[in-house]
Amino acid sequence: MKEFYGKQMVFRVYLDIYYKPGAPLNAIKIKVIQNKKEITPLSVESSPYIPGVDELATLPPNGEQVRLEFKSGQIDSSALILRIDTPDKQHAEVEFDLQALR
């Protein structure tokens, strides 16, 4: 694929985060850590997470959908850790083995 040769790619992370209904948008805090260093994303987009019940009905928002973008050069193949704090005092941490995702 010649059209991609020599061009830097973007590494994207998509998250669906559930928490207290009615909390304000952008109320969560997310840290991305690799090799014991926090990595700052190029961009962060957030929108309310609205679960669908069926094609005619939905429930009120009860979380956020978040998209993080990083320069591909910021990320290596070691473990990537996401730490998430929600406004209702929940804490989560998930580790992704990027070596296994190749």
N, CA, C and O atoms as a DFTB+ gen file, in Angstrom:
408 C
 N C O
     1  1       0.821      -1.169       0.000
     2  2       0.000       0.000       0.000
     3  2       0.875       1.247       0.000
     4  3       1.249       1.770       1.050
     5  1       1.182       1.694      -1.174
     6  2       2.079       2.840      -1.325
     7  2       1.515       4.120      -0.730
     8  3       2.275       4.973      -0.273
     9  1       0.182       4.270      -0.729
    10  2      -0.390       5.530      -0.239
    11  2      -0.143       5.753       1.251
    12  3      -0.254       6.881       1.730
    13  1       0.193       4.679       2.001
    14  2       0.463       4.811       3.432
    15  2       1.954       4.868       3.752
    16  3       2.329       5.204       4.875
    17  1       2.796       4.549       2.798
    18  2       4.235       4.482       3.050
    19  2       4.770       5.858       3.443
    20  3       4.532       6.853       2.760
    21  1       5.491       5.889       4.551
    22  2       6.122       7.124       5.008
    23  2       5.194       8.069       5.742
    24  3       5.627       9.138       6.174
    25  1       3.931       7.706       5.896
    26  2       2.982       8.570       6.612
    27  2       2.758       8.018       8.007
    28  3       2.622       6.810       8.205
    29  1       2.721       8.932       8.972
    30  2       2.500       8.509      10.349
    31  2       1.038       8.149      10.552
    32  3       0.142       8.872      10.117
    33  1       0.808       7.033      11.211
    34  2      -0.553       6.572      11.486
    35  2      -0.996       7.091      12.855
    36  3      -0.193       7.622      13.622
    37  1      -2.281       6.928      13.142
    38  2      -2.854       7.335      14.419
    39  2      -3.286       6.075      15.159
    40  3      -3.874       5.171      14.565
    41  1      -2.994       6.018      16.458
    42  2      -3.422       4.916      17.315
    43  2      -4.662       5.397      18.054
    44  3      -4.608       6.395      18.773
    45  1      -5.780       4.692      17.883
    46  2      -7.039       5.116      18.503
    47  2      -7.492       4.119      19.557
    48  3      -7.334       2.908      19.404
    49  1      -8.063       4.662      20.637
    50  2      -8.642       3.856      21.705
    51  2     -10.092       4.299      21.859
    52  3     -10.371       5.484      22.038
    53  1     -11.010       3.341      21.787
    54  2     -12.444       3.614      21.954
    55  2     -12.913       2.990      23.260
    56  3     -12.646       1.820      23.536
    57  1     -13.620       3.790      24.064
    58  2     -14.091       3.314      25.362
    59  2     -15.582       3.591      25.522
    60  3     -16.059       4.671      25.175
    61  1     -16.309       2.620      26.045
    62  2     -17.676       2.815      26.525
    63  2     -17.598       2.680      28.033
    64  3     -17.294       1.604      28.548
    65  1     -17.873       3.768      28.748
    66  2     -17.719       3.790      30.200
    67  2     -19.083       4.056      30.828
    68  3     -19.713       5.079      30.559
    69  1     -19.528       3.133      31.663
    70  2     -20.819       3.243      32.329
    71  2     -20.602       3.769      33.747
    72  3     -19.679       3.345      34.443
    73  1     -21.464       4.700      34.166
    74  2     -21.410       5.200      35.537
    75  2     -22.752       5.820      35.886
    76  3     -23.741       5.591      35.188
    77  1     -22.798       6.579      36.924
    78  2     -24.010       7.163      37.486
    79  2     -24.836       7.928      36.446
    80  3     -24.325       8.852      35.815
    81  1     -26.105       7.553      36.262
    82  2     -26.970       8.308      35.337
    83  2     -27.099       9.768      35.772
    84  3     -27.165      10.069      36.963
    85  1     -27.132      10.658      34.799
    86  2     -27.317      12.079      35.086
    87  2     -26.044      12.824      35.433
    88  3     -26.099      14.024      35.700
    89  1     -24.897      12.157      35.438
    90  2     -23.642      12.845      35.731
    91  2     -23.275      13.738      34.551
    92  3     -23.652      13.441      33.418
    93  1     -22.559      14.811      34.792
    94  2     -22.194      15.719      33.693
    95  2     -21.235      15.062      32.705
    96  3     -20.447      14.188      33.068
    97  1     -21.317      15.493      31.466
    98  2     -20.412      15.020      30.428
    99  2     -18.979      15.436      30.766
   100  3     -18.761      16.478      31.386
   101  1     -18.030      14.641      30.368
   102  2     -16.607      14.863      30.639
   103  2     -16.282      14.832      32.129
   104  3     -15.360      15.509      32.586
   105  1     -17.043      14.043      32.880
   106  2     -16.832      13.955      34.320
   107  2     -15.825      12.880      34.697
   108  3     -15.398      12.813      35.850
   109  1     -15.442      12.043      33.749
   110  2     -14.481      10.988      34.057
   111  2     -13.063      11.486      33.860
   112  3     -12.813      12.443      33.128
   113  1     -12.151      10.818      34.526
   114  2     -10.736      11.116      34.368
   115  2     -10.065       9.844      33.861
   116  3     -10.236       8.770      34.438
   117  1      -9.300       9.972      32.775
   118  2      -8.633       8.833      32.171
   119  2      -7.140       9.120      32.104
   120  3      -6.719      10.175      31.628
   121  1      -6.343       8.169      32.585
   122  2      -4.892       8.244      32.446
   123  2      -4.456       7.065      31.597
   124  3      -4.914       5.940      31.796
   125  1      -3.576       7.326      30.656
   126  2      -3.013       6.288      29.810
   127  2      -1.533       6.195      30.157
   128  3      -0.804       7.186      30.099
   129  1      -1.099       4.988      30.519
   130  2       0.260       4.800      31.014
   131  2       0.936       3.678      30.235
   132  3       0.345       2.627      29.988
   133  1       2.169       3.923      29.860
   134  2       2.981       2.893      29.224
   135  2       4.410       3.077      29.709
   136  3       4.925       4.194      29.737
   137  1       5.044       1.983      30.090
   138  2       6.410       2.022      30.615
   139  2       6.539       2.974      31.804
   140  3       7.529       3.693      31.937
   141  1       5.516       2.963      32.667
   142  2       5.480       3.767      33.895
   143  2       5.447       5.273      33.633
   144  3       5.775       6.064      34.517
   145  1       5.049       5.673      32.414
   146  2       4.945       7.100      32.072
   147  2       3.549       7.374      31.525
   148  3       3.007       6.592      30.745
   149  1       2.977       8.502      31.950
   150  2       1.678       8.892      31.412
   151  2       1.856       9.428      29.991
   152  3       2.786      10.183      29.705
   153  1       0.949       9.023      29.116
   154  2       0.978       9.453      27.722
   155  2      -0.198      10.393      27.490
   156  3      -1.332      10.060      27.834
   157  1       0.056      11.545      26.919
   158  2      -0.989      12.518      26.650
   159  2      -1.514      12.316      25.225
   160  3      -0.738      12.332      24.270
   161  1      -2.828      12.125      25.080
   162  2      -3.376      11.937      23.728
   163  2      -3.330      13.220      22.910
   164  3      -3.327      14.326      23.453
   165  1      -3.293      13.047      21.589
   166  2      -3.393      14.186      20.673
   167  2      -4.772      14.822      20.779
   168  3      -4.916      16.045      20.772
   169  1      -5.783      13.960      20.876
   170  2      -7.148      14.463      20.987
   171  2      -7.991      13.508      21.822
   172  3      -7.714      12.312      21.913
   173  1      -9.034      14.082      22.430
   174  2      -9.997      13.326      23.230
   175  2     -11.379      13.804      22.827
   176  3     -11.669      14.999      22.889
   177  1     -12.227      12.887      22.417
   178  2     -13.616      13.211      22.103
   179  2     -14.510      12.411      23.037
   180  3     -14.269      11.230      23.286
   181  1     -15.538      13.063      23.548
   182  2     -16.440      12.408      24.485
   183  2     -17.879      12.742      24.134
   184  3     -18.200      13.873      23.771
   185  1     -18.736      11.745      24.247
   186  2     -20.159      11.966      24.025
   187  2     -20.926      11.090      25.018
   188  3     -20.382      10.105      25.517
   189  1     -22.180      11.437      25.307
   190  2     -22.954      10.625      26.250
   191  2     -23.138       9.209      25.717
   192  3     -23.326       9.002      24.518
   193  1     -23.080       8.244      26.622
   194  2     -23.389       6.870      26.236
   195  2     -24.874       6.656      26.486
   196  3     -25.343       6.741      27.621
   197  1     -25.603       6.380      25.421
   198  2     -27.054       6.185      25.514
   199  2     -27.358       4.754      25.075
   200  3     -27.341       4.448      23.883
   201  1     -27.632       3.890      26.032
   202  2     -27.899       2.495      25.671
   203  2     -29.233       2.349      24.946
   204  3     -30.234       2.942      25.350
   205  1     -29.243       1.573      23.897
   206  2     -30.477       1.308      23.177
   207  2     -31.206       0.115      23.772
   208  3     -30.581      -0.875      24.151
   209  1     -32.498       0.206      23.853
   210  2     -33.308      -0.905      24.344
   211  2     -33.802      -1.708      23.143
   212  3     -33.685      -2.932      23.105
   213  1     -34.344      -1.009      22.185
   214  2     -34.720      -1.599      20.902
   215  2     -34.709      -0.476      19.877
   216  3     -34.274       0.632      20.190
   217  1     -35.173      -0.733      18.665
   218  2     -35.081       0.288      17.616
   219  2     -35.969       1.502      17.868
   220  3     -35.790       2.532      17.219
   221  1     -36.917       1.406      18.791
   222  2     -37.830       2.527      19.051
   223  2     -37.607       3.222      20.393
   224  3     -38.184       4.281      20.638
   225  1     -36.790       2.649      21.254
   226  2     -36.654       3.208      22.603
   227  2     -35.192       3.217      23.047
   228  3     -34.398       2.359      22.661
   229  1     -34.869       4.199      23.857
   230  2     -33.547       4.271      24.482
   231  2     -33.736       4.606      25.953
   232  3     -34.824       4.990      26.382
   233  1     -32.679       4.457      26.706
   234  2     -32.667       4.848      28.105
   235  2     -31.901       6.161      28.222
   236  3     -31.202       6.548      27.286
   237  1     -32.020       6.854      29.356
   238  2     -31.229       8.081      29.525
   239  2     -29.732       7.753      29.525
   240  3     -29.346       6.618      29.807
   241  1     -28.892       8.743      29.209
   242  2     -27.447       8.502      29.220
   243  2     -26.991       7.983      30.588
   244  3     -27.439       8.471      31.626
   245  1     -26.108       7.003      30.577
   246  2     -25.570       6.481      31.833
   247  2     -24.062       6.237      31.720
   248  3     -23.536       5.241      32.217
   249  1     -23.396       7.155      31.067
   250  2     -21.960       7.043      30.911
   251  2     -21.478       7.861      29.732
   252  3     -22.163       8.768      29.259
   253  1     -20.279       7.521      29.264
   254  2     -19.684       8.254      28.145
   255  2     -19.032       7.303      27.159
   256  3     -18.526       6.243      27.527
   257  1     -19.057       7.705      25.906
   258  2     -18.251       7.058      24.885
   259  2     -17.083       7.998      24.645
   260  3     -17.275       9.185      24.386
   261  1     -15.873       7.464      24.732
   262  2     -14.671       8.284      24.628
   263  2     -13.778       7.726      23.517
   264  3     -13.613       6.514      23.378
   265  1     -13.215       8.634      22.741
   266  2     -12.240       8.258      21.717
   267  2     -10.963       9.046      21.979
   268  3     -10.973      10.276      22.006
   269  1      -9.865       8.321      22.170
   270  2      -8.554       8.919      22.378
   271  2      -7.708       8.655      21.142
   272  3      -7.740       7.555      20.591
   273  1      -6.954       9.652      20.704
   274  2      -6.054       9.484      19.567
   275  2      -4.634       9.832      19.993
   276  3      -4.395      10.821      20.687
   277  1      -3.699       8.992      19.559
   278  2      -2.291       9.178      19.859
   279  2      -1.497       9.110      18.564
   280  3      -1.896       8.423      17.624
   281  1      -0.377       9.817      18.511
   282  2       0.566       9.608      17.412
   283  2       1.092       8.188      17.556
   284  3       1.366       7.739      18.669
   285  1       1.232       7.490      16.462
   286  2       1.708       6.104      16.551
   287  2       3.087       6.027      17.197
   288  3       3.416       5.022      17.827
   289  1       3.892       7.066      17.052
   290  2       5.215       7.089      17.667
   291  2       5.188       7.194      19.185
   292  3       6.199       6.926      19.836
   293  1       4.052       7.578      19.763
   294  2       3.926       7.670      21.215
   295  2       3.746       6.302      21.855
   296  3       4.006       6.138      23.047
   297  1       3.308       5.323      21.082
   298  2       2.934       4.016      21.599
   299  2       3.925       2.974      21.101
   300  3       4.271       2.950      19.919
   301  1       4.384       2.104      22.015
   302  2       5.210       0.981      21.574
   303  2       4.458      -0.324      21.847
   304  3       3.274      -0.290      22.185
   305  1       5.109      -1.443      21.709
   306  2       4.410      -2.718      21.817
   307  2       4.330      -3.256      23.244
   308  3       3.873      -4.381      23.444
   309  1       4.760      -2.484      24.234
   310  2       4.648      -2.936      25.623
   311  2       3.217      -2.729      26.131
   312  3       2.378      -2.161      25.432
   313  1       2.952      -3.192      27.342
   314  2       1.609      -3.117      27.923
   315  2       1.137      -1.664      28.030
   316  3       1.896      -0.769      28.405
   317  1      -0.123      -1.460      27.693
   318  2      -0.762      -0.143      27.780
   319  2      -1.805      -0.218      28.883
   320  3      -2.670      -1.093      28.860
   321  1      -1.733       0.692      29.848
   322  2      -2.632       0.679      31.001
   323  2      -3.563       1.881      30.918
   324  3      -3.114       3.004      30.691
   325  1      -4.867       1.646      31.103
   326  2      -5.863       2.714      31.177
   327  2      -6.399       2.749      32.600
   328  3      -6.888       1.741      33.110
   329  1      -6.307       3.910      33.238
   330  2      -6.877       4.118      34.577
   331  2      -8.039       5.078      34.435
   332  3      -7.898       6.164      33.873
   333  1      -9.192       4.669      34.952
   334  2     -10.422       5.443      34.785
   335  2     -11.035       5.717      36.153
   336  3     -11.204       4.802      36.960
   337  1     -11.365       6.979      36.410
   338  2     -12.078       7.389      37.618
   339  2     -13.390       8.013      37.182
   340  3     -13.403       8.914      36.343
   341  1     -14.500       7.537      37.749
   342  2     -15.819       8.061      37.402
   343  2     -16.301       9.025      38.479
   344  3     -15.770       9.030      39.589
   345  1     -17.309       9.847      38.157
   346  2     -17.785      10.835      39.136
   347  2     -18.466      10.208      40.349
   348  3     -18.613      10.863      41.381
   349  1     -18.884       8.946      40.239
   350  2     -19.497       8.307      41.406
   351  2     -18.479       7.468      42.172
   352  3     -18.831       6.490      42.832
   353  1     -17.222       7.864      42.074
   354  2     -16.100       7.321      42.857
   355  2     -15.756       5.866      42.532
   356  3     -15.226       5.151      43.382
   357  1     -16.049       5.431      41.323
   358  2     -15.598       4.120      40.881
   359  2     -14.231       4.276      40.216
   360  3     -13.942       5.290      39.580
   361  1     -13.411       3.262      40.377
   362  2     -12.071       3.276      39.808
   363  2     -11.863       1.968      39.060
   364  3     -12.224       0.897      39.549
   365  1     -11.294       2.060      37.903
   366  2     -11.011       0.860      37.116
   367  2      -9.648       1.005      36.465
   368  3      -9.203       2.107      36.147
   369  1      -9.006      -0.119      36.277
   370  2      -7.750      -0.146      35.568
   371  2      -7.761      -1.373      34.679
   372  3      -8.118      -2.468      35.115
   373  1      -7.373      -1.184      33.439
   374  2      -7.304      -2.288      32.493
   375  2      -5.961      -2.218      31.774
   376  3      -5.473      -1.143      31.426
   377  1      -5.382      -3.391      31.564
   378  2      -4.086      -3.464      30.894
   379  2      -4.248      -4.211      29.573
   380  3      -4.849      -5.285      29.520
   381  1      -3.706      -3.630      28.520
   382  2      -3.750      -4.242      27.200
   383  2      -2.351      -4.693      26.816
   384  3      -1.409      -3.901      26.826
   385  1      -2.224      -5.949      26.482
   386  2      -0.958      -6.504      26.035
   387  2      -0.857      -6.251      24.532
   388  3      -1.341      -7.051      23.732
   389  1      -0.234      -5.144      24.153
   390  2      -0.170      -4.778      22.739
   391  2       0.669      -5.758      21.935
   392  3       0.494      -5.870      20.722
   393  1       1.561      -6.456      22.580
   394  2       2.364      -7.469      21.890
   395  2       1.453      -8.577      21.354
   396  3       1.693      -9.112      20.271
   397  1       0.414      -8.916      22.112
   398  2      -0.505      -9.984      21.719
   399  2      -1.509      -9.521      20.661
   400  3      -2.120     -10.356      19.994
   401  1      -1.690      -8.206      20.494
   402  2      -2.678      -7.679      19.531
   403  2      -2.138      -7.571      18.122
   404  3      -2.901      -7.253      17.209
   405  1      -0.881      -7.817      17.907
   406  2      -0.304      -7.665      16.577
   407  2      -0.968      -8.526      15.560
   408  3      -0.587      -8.504      14.389
